[in-house]
Amino acid sequence: MAKTRRLTVEDLWKLERPAQPTLSPDAAQVCVSSTSYDMEENKPRSSLWLLSAFGGEARRLTQCGDKDGEPRWSPDGRWIAFLGKRPGTGSEKGDEETQVYLIAPDGGEARRLTDIPTGAFAIRWFPDSRRIAFASWVWPEVRGLPQLAKRHKAWKDDKVKAHVVEHAAYRWWDRWLSDGRVPHLFTVDVASGRMRDLFAGTRYELPRADPAAHHYDIAPDGREIAFTFDPAADKRFDHENQIVALDLRSGRFRSLTARSPLNHESPRYSPDGTRIALLTQNLRRNPVAEQKLAFIDRRRGTVEVVRARWDRSIHAPLAWSAGSDAVVFHAEDGARTHLFRWTLGARAPEVLGRGGTVSDFDAAAGAVAFVRNTMGTPPAVFWSAPGAGERRIDGFNAGVLDGVKLGEVREFTIEGWNREPVHMWAIYPPDFDPRKKWPLLHNIHGGPHSTWGDNFHFRWNNHVFAAQGYVVVCVNYHGSTSFGQRFVESIDHEWGKRELADVEAGTDFMLRRGYIDRDRLVAAGGSYGGFMVAWMNGNTDRYKAYVCHAGCFDWVGMFADDAYYWHPKELGAWYWDNPAKVEAQNPRARARRMKTPTLVIHGLLDYRVPDAQGLAYYNTLKSKGVATRLVFFPDENHWILKPQNSRLWYREFFAWLGRHVASGGKAKRR
């Protein structure tokens, strides 16, 4: 089929999004949760699919619920546990919260295992396949499921919805942490459905910031659980966590890392039971210190951090090899996210396949199943094993992009701030002709400590941007991850300066190519990328238009966000102690110079960059007589997640840029 059509936002929302693979014990099959979206119904639907590692058609396992996810294969291979919601029939009520369900790999009806009013998440099997552990947000002072149900109903029925708090961390991204609930670990018996709160009557809980299955693990003998715990009375998201072990027979808790002055997270027992792998950070040295691999020797009780020159941050989860001689994980490196294997005693890890961005993975019986995407290909499921190579095993999205022509993707190393090397992507229109002049669109990533990787971004898709007739560039400015820890920390206490120099260097580099129109330069960014375009508005007038999505405008006003106590660590001062230092990094302080037309986009439910930031920026530009437009989503958070809202977002984005610069190639003047 001839590829003549250009990628659109409608195409993005037709694509399946597989995630969360789990391998069968023999590694011959993979179960994944895949999400599809209905533009007209404006909502997602997730189902479980079974894939063979050796080929054949995918088989849908579930189709009754809307949010089937987090599949986990039982160690004996008989069951797949998953989280789901099921609608009620007749007089029955449907699930109000996600519950644990079981389904046989060969199909049949799913069986609900839990019935807990506060819902279940973060599931793990016990090694004997007779019990499952899960987490639930519960009131710690409430004992017993009947009382929990009563308390939950009273909370839901209460006409007063006020938030009353005294603790420091009371919001997280788009949810309030103000109702007194904390994440506890439970067990449920597969045969009887009997549940037990493992933390009942204790001070223990999982982390309140995105608690997940990687925050705890079960010992191979099933007698102990190790979990991540913040020992401080007033929990915060920048605290040093410990690894605590619970003896399931005696009920005794003991910290395994109390003597270590590091942050510890994500424990994982080795199959032979001798070690626990975990992630560590020296937060006392730097708030964005790299996450390193460490091991707890269970017999000696010692914690040893792997010493190596390799300075990339390791991400959870961790997985052991079957022989307990290596740990598998994923990490960023050079604007990509690879799977790595670190053999015990080695000086550095080895890469298990290069290219693209690995998001989720699972390991079993010497094999690995994972989901990977690239700048030009949506997420797909792969299987790999020693001696068997790597192969794609899913058929999701077959035909969806048939006939769609994507532009070329190139990578450059440019001279950025202080003439230091900086990585940059360039994505070209499908009909790019270097003999013409093209508009340049900067797509600036957030963070700042993140990266524009080799990934198929659904919310800020570079190929959709390029298809409109822009040469799109993504500069991995100073402070970006995946290029070494020195590069990450280089912007400490001086935000904006080096990043702007790098973006400007990217513009100058592209202008020297000869095919960029210097009169058609535009820039867009979200979150810290939004900070960057606001910062650019106060520092340069070479760009014709900006798009600021969920952007930081005022670091004093940002004290209303959910991580206010973290900003002074990066900015170098509390605003009341050194206002001059904070103002030197503040876009608001340069409002007098701002004159570039800007589209401001924000969501009401954004607690990371509160909506007042966008409104203050919009009001400032309006007051100055600068052309500006506001797109405000009362039902979205930091991201635009609903299909119809996303369609509007892209339409407004392109209409705004098109108002100020013409897209497409133009003949060069002779």
HELIX and SHEET records of a PDB file:
HELIX    1   1 VAL A    9  LEU A   12  1                                   4    
HELIX    2   2 LEU A  145  ASP A  157  1                                  13    
HELIX    3   3 ALA A  213  HIS A  215  5                                   3    
HELIX    4   4 TRP A  417  ARG A  419  5                                   3    
HELIX    5   5 ASN A  462  ALA A  467  1                                   6    
HELIX    6   6 GLN A  485  GLU A  489  1                                   5    
HELIX    7   7 LYS A  497  ARG A  512  1                                  16    
HELIX    8   8 TYR A  528  ASN A  537  1                                  10    
HELIX    9   9 GLY A  557  ALA A  560  5                                   4    
HELIX   10  10 HIS A  567  LEU A  571  1                                   5    
HELIX   11  11 PRO A  579  GLU A  583  1                                   5    
HELIX   12  12 PRO A  587  ARG A  593  5                                   7    
HELIX   13  13 ASP A  611  SER A  623  1                                  13    
HELIX   14  14 PRO A  643  HIS A  660  1                                  18    
SHEET    1   A 4 ARG A  17  LEU A  23  0                                        
SHEET    2   A 4 GLN A  29  ASP A  38 -1                                        
SHEET    3   A 4 LYS A  43  SER A  52 -1                                        
SHEET    4   A 4 ARG A  59  ARG A  60 -1                                        
SHEET    1   B 4 GLY A  69  TRP A  73  0                                        
SHEET    2   B 4 ILE A  80  GLY A  84 -1                                        
SHEET    3   B 4 GLN A  99  ILE A 103 -1                                        
SHEET    4   B 4 ARG A 111  ARG A 112 -1                                        
SHEET    1   C 4 PHE A 121  TRP A 125  0                                        
SHEET    2   C 4 ARG A 131  VAL A 138 -1                                        
SHEET    3   C 4 VAL A 182  ASP A 189 -1                                        
SHEET    4   C 4 MET A 195  ASP A 197 -1                                        
SHEET    1   D 2 ARG A 171  TRP A 172  0                                        
SHEET    2   D 2 ARG A 175  TRP A 176 -1                                        
SHEET    1   E 4 TYR A 216  ILE A 218  0                                        
SHEET    2   E 4 GLU A 224  PHE A 229 -1                                        
SHEET    3   E 4 GLN A 242  ASP A 247 -1                                        
SHEET    4   E 4 PHE A 253  SER A 255 -1                                        
SHEET    1   F 4 ASN A 263  TYR A 269  0                                        
SHEET    2   F 4 ARG A 275  GLN A 281 -1                                        
SHEET    3   F 4 LYS A 292  ASP A 297 -1                                        
SHEET    4   F 4 THR A 302  VAL A 305 -1                                        
SHEET    1   G 4 ILE A 314  TRP A 320  0                                        
SHEET    2   G 4 ALA A 326  GLU A 332 -1                                        
SHEET    3   G 4 THR A 337  THR A 343 -1                                        
SHEET    4   G 4 GLU A 350  VAL A 351 -1                                        
SHEET    1   H 4 THR A 357  ALA A 364  0                                        
SHEET    2   H 4 ALA A 367  THR A 374 -1                                        
SHEET    3   H 4 THR A 377  ALA A 385 -1                                        
SHEET    4   H 4 GLY A 389  ARG A 392 -1                                        
SHEET    1   I 8 VAL A 409  GLU A 415  0                                        
SHEET    2   I 8 PRO A 421  ILE A 427 -1                                        
SHEET    3   I 8 VAL A 471  ASN A 476 -1                                        
SHEET    4   I 8 LYS A 436  ILE A 444  1                                        
SHEET    5   I 8 ILE A 516  GLY A 526  1                                        
SHEET    6   I 8 ALA A 545  HIS A 549  1                                        
SHEET    7   I 8 THR A 598  GLY A 603  1                                        
SHEET    8   I 8 THR A 628  PHE A 633  1                                        
SHEET    1   J 5 VAL A 409  GLU A 415  0                                        
SHEET    2   J 5 PRO A 421  ILE A 427 -1                                        
SHEET    3   J 5 VAL A 471  ASN A 476 -1                                        
SHEET    4   J 5 LYS A 436  ILE A 444  1                                        
SHEET    5   J 5 LYS A 666  ALA A 667 -1                                        
END                                                                             
